[in-house]
Amino acid sequence: EELTPKLMTELKYFSSDDSEITSAERLALDIEKSYSVRVLGEVLQNIYIQYNDYYNMLIGICKILGRFELKEVMPWGPTMLMGLLSHKNETVKEYAVSVVENWAEVDLLPVLRNLDCSSRWLKEYIDDVVKYLEGCYVLHKKIV
């Protein structure tokens, strides 16, 4: 109950310019360690739903998701990621694409290929991530 407001407060003051681990990310990692990744998922989903218009908070959620491996945040992580990828704000989309890149999950290739964006810079970034994931897929096929 008190975890959501705590993380919400940290995310309100989240700065995407900070290259170090932020206090919001640190708190999220503490929640995962002290409780569980499932509890962290519930907290993040509550914040995501309540604050969908607060771009900085959504970018913070992307950065938190990116701190985990895909298998660690199943099943709620990919579901939340789909909403972040389809958000109208392109900076939120950029950070969501970076989570896909971090996870190197080739199953998300169709989602990226069909992602709608108007900025050229974001389209170029998405194309780069698609090429990277296709390379991961080829490498995976060679190993298997």
Beta strands, then each sheet from edge to edge (+ up, - down):
end
